[in-house]
């Protein structure tokens, strides 16, 4: 199908895209409440700014990096264990037979009642994974931020899962440091730390080998409380952060252009100079669906028919809207979003919520355009 697109011109002023910002996430393990996950993120921040052998520059917090958390909810001791081994099976680290044996051992007391928790566990896992990926998309990647994940225990399995969902461009802006990982690999080939005395992780089949002196499993007590771990972990985190900064283009854009294609993907391009935009900096999904075609018979008695093209709700044909116009140099390839060009954050804020549904030029596709959600995040992020 021929791709139909138009361009939303968001700015003709010099603006600083926050492509140099790195969001440092803490990914918690099993049996953590949200409060405990937040405490882990706070402890990680304090460690990397004040206690670590190799520290981050505290003066750059808020401008070059921020600390966040990606919460892995707990559903109970047994449920979390079932979920963990399900993730190991999903990734191919353990086989179906091994998982079934673990599941049977964890649920044997309810066997006579035909108790089955697996469907609930899998449903919760898929929902949590989707929520976590949306967090990375909306809070980081759509803002052109890097993502550095410091994951503990089961948080590593979620981190590895997130990596499989990322686009090639997103993977280039992602690094992961694994702590006490039950997995057999680290997403993006990042480093890992597992204590020789971590007897929660060591029995897990095919998990990465222990490589650091010390004992215990907790993130704060065992892994942030040992000098050998402190040295390694701080070097790994600082190294991953420096690598992201070295491989990230910190560009000052003269303009941003948003191209909406009929396949439902909005590609945001930045122009470093007063030229046509050339650098892809974000991709935002848009809602598209096939138009409806209804055949009606004329009431003139001749038996002739004609086709009515419809979208859901109110819509406008290609180019016929008070929100778009044909630019002076229109070549048949794009329309310009009104009201006018955007020069500052205030104008972006005033445009939030503007929406319309357009019927594509070949009448086959309905395109829902909303200056909200991810589109708004990309636009507002460019001015922060």
N, C-alpha and C positions, 0 to 999 in steps of 0.2 A: 504494500500500500504506500502510495506517495505520502511522504511526511509533510504535514502542514504545520507551520510554526509562525509565531510572531515574537517580537522582541519587546520586553518591558525595559525601558531605559530608566534605571533607578538613580543615576547621579551623573552630573557633569562637573564635579568639584573634586579636588584632591582629598582623598580620604584614606585612612589607615585601616586596612583589614587586619583583624586580630589573628593572623596566621601564625604569629610567633608565640601565642599563648598555649601553654601545656596544662591540661587538666590532669592532676595526679589523683587517681582513684584508689581507694582501699576497697578490696573485695573480700568480705568476711567469709568465714567457714561455717561449719554446722553448729546448730544449737545456739546461735546468737540472736538476741533480740535486736531491734533496730537501735535501741539505746547503746547496746554493746558494740554494734557495728560502727556507730558514730564515735564511740570512745576509741575504737581501733584507729579510725581515721585521724582523730585528734592526737593520739599517741604517735602515729606515723609522722604527722606534721611536726610535733615537738622534737621528735628524734632527728629528722632531717634538717631542722633549722637550728637546733641548740645542742644536741648530744652527739650526733654522728661524727665519726672520724673525718669523713668527707661530706661536707654539708652543702646545701643549697644556699644561695645568697638571700638572706631574709629581706633585704632591701628591694628585691625584685618580686616578692610575693604580691600578687594582685595585678602586676603588669606583665610578667613573663610566665607565671605559674600560679595555680590555686589548688588547694586540696579539696577533694570531694569523696563521696563514698557511693558504691554501687551495692545496694542491699540484697543479700541472699536470704530470704525469709526462712525462719525455722517453723516446722510443723510438728515437732516432737522428736524425741530421741530415735525411735524406730523409723518414723517416716523419713527423717533426714538421711538415715543410713540406707534405706531402700532407694531413695532418690540418688544418692551418691553412687551406688553400685549400678543403678540404671544408666547413669551418665557414663560410667566406665564401659558398660556394655554397648551403649550407643556409639561411643567413639572407637569401638573395636578392641579395647584393651583387655577385656575379658569376654569369654564366650557365653552363649545362651545357657549352657549347662551349669557353669559356675554361678551365673546370676540366679538361676532357678534354685540352686542349692542354698545360696545366701537368703533368698526371699523366703524359702520354706523354713529355714532356721529361725528367721525373725518373726514369722507368723504362725508357728506351729501350735500355739496355745488356742488359736481361733479356728484351727483346721476343721474341727467337728461342727462348727457353726457356718462353714463355707465362707469365712470372713475373707474378703479380698480388698486390700488397700491399694493394689497396684494402679488401678485406673485413676483413683484420686491423686496418687503421687505423681503419675505421669502428666495428668491434666495440670496440676499445680506447677510442675517443672516447666512445661511448655509456656504457661502463662507468665511465669517469672522470667524466663529467658526472653520472651517477647518484650516484657516491660523493661528489662535491663538494656536490651538493644535499642529500644526507643529512647531511653535515657542517653545513651551514647550519641545517638543520631541528633536528638534535639538540643541537648545541652552542650555538645562538643563539636561533632563533625559539621553540623549545619552552621556553626559559628566559625568554622575554619580553624578550630582548635585542634591541637594534638591531644592524644590520649595516652597516658602512662599508667598502667594498671599494676599495682602491687597487691598480689592476691595471696590469701592464706587458706590452706587446706582446701575445702570444697570450692572456695572462690576461684581456684585455678581451673576447675572443670567448667565453670561458667565463663571464665575468661577465654578458654580454648574454644568453647562453643561460639562466643561472640565473634571470634576471629573468622570462623567459617561463614558467618553471615555478612561480613564486611566486603565492600567492593575493593578492587585492586588499589584504588586511590586512597581509600580509608586505611588499608593495611599499611601503606607507606607512612601514615601519620599515627601509627599505633605501636607501642612497645609494652612488653610485659615482663615483670620480675616475679618469680614464683617462690613462695615461702611454704615449706611443709606440704609439697604438692603430692596428691595421690595419683596424678596423671603420669603417663609415660613420655610426655613431651611438653614443651612450653611454646605457646603460640608465637610465631615469628622467630623461633629459635633463640628465645631469651634465656637468661641465666636462672638457676634455681639454687635454693638452700634447703637442705633437709638435715636435721641433726641425727647423729649416730644413735642417740638415745631417744628418738621420737618413735615410740612403739605403737603409736596410732597409725603412722604412715608406713613404716617398714614392712608390715605383714601383707600389704596390699599387692596383689600380683602385678608384676611388670611396672610398678611405679619407679620413678627415677631414683637412683641410688642415693643413700645418705652421703654427704660430703663435708660435714662440718662438725666439730666437737660440740658436745653439750647434750642435754637431755630435756624431755618434755615436749609438749605440743602447742601450748597456747602462744598466741602471737606476741602479746605484751610481756608475759612472764618469762617464757622460754626463749623466744627469738629476739626480742628487743633487750633482754636482760643479760645476754652473754656477750663478752667482749669480742670473741672470734666472729660471732654473727654480726655484731655491730660494724666491724670493719668490712666484712664481705658485703653485707646488705647495703651499706651506705655507698660503697664503690659501685655496686650494681645499679642502684637507683640513679646516682649522679651520672654514671656512664650512659644509661638509657636516656636520661634527660638531655645530656649534652649531644648525644647522637641525633635525637629528634630536632634539636635546635640547629645542628649543623646541616641536616638534610632538609630543613624546612625553608621555603622561600618566603622571606619577610618582605612582602611587596607593598609599596604604596600605590594604590590604584587611582588612576585619573577618572575612571568611570566603571560602573558595573552594568552589565546587560543580562537580562534573563530571557532565554529562549524557551518557549513552551512548544513541545512537539506533540503530535497526535497520538504517540504511543504512551503518553501520560507522564513523561519525564521532563522536568524543567532543569535545564543546564545553565548554571550561572557562570558567566565569563567575566574576568576582570581585565582592564586595559591599563597597563603601567604608564602609558604616555597618551598623548592626544592622537590616538590611532584606534582602529577597530579592535574590539576586545578579542584576545587570543588565548588567555590562560584560563582553563577550566578550574574553578575553585569550589564548586558545590553542585550536587545533583539533588533535586527535590521532586518527589513523586506528586503528580497531579491526578485528579479523578477524571477519567474519561470513560465513556460507554457508547455503544452503537446507537445511532439515531433510530427512531421508530418510523416505519413507512406504512401509511394507511392508504388503501385504494378506495376512493369514493366515486360514486356515479353522479354525473350531472343531472339536475332535475329538469333538463330541457326536453326530455323525451327522446333524445337521439341515441341514448345508450353509451355515450362517450364517458370516459372515466379520466380522473387525474389523481396524482399522488400527493399526499400531504406528508411533509417531513416534520417530526416532533422530537423534542427532548423532554426530560422530566421537568415539569414546572415551566416558568417563563424562560425564554431564551431569545437571543438575537442572532441573525445570520452574520456570517463572517464580515467584520468591518462596520456593521451598522449598529453602533452603540455610542452613547454619549460618554463612555469611559475610554474609548479608543479613537484614534484618528490615523489617517494616512499622512506620514511625514512628507515634507516638501520633496524629498528625494526618493519617494516611494518607488520600489522596483518590483512590487508584487510579492515580496518575500516576507514582509513584516508589517505590523501595525505598532503604534506607540500608545502606551498606557497613559491615560489622563488621570488626574488633572496636572499635567505638566511634568517637568523634570524635577528630581528630588536633589536638594543640595545639603540637607542637614537632617539630624535625628528627629527634630520636631516635625518635619514634614512626613517622615516615615511613620511616626506615631499617629499623625492625623489621618493617614491612609489605612490604618488597621481596620479590618472588617469590610472593606470594599470588595464586592464580589459580582460576578456575572457568569452566566452560562452562554457559551457561544457554539454555534453550529459551524463545523469546519467547512472550508471552501468547496470540498467535493461532496458535501452533504452527508457524509457517512458517519461522522464522529461528533459526539457532544463533549465539550470540554468545560469542566467546572473550574473556574479561576477564582481563587480566594486569596486576598492579601491578608493571610492569617496563618497560624500554625508555623510550619517549617519555612514557608516563604517569608513570613514576617520575621522569624528568627534570623534568617540569613540577612535580610535587609537591615534590621536594627543592629545586628552584630557588626556590620561593616562600619558603623559610626561610633562604636563603643571605644 
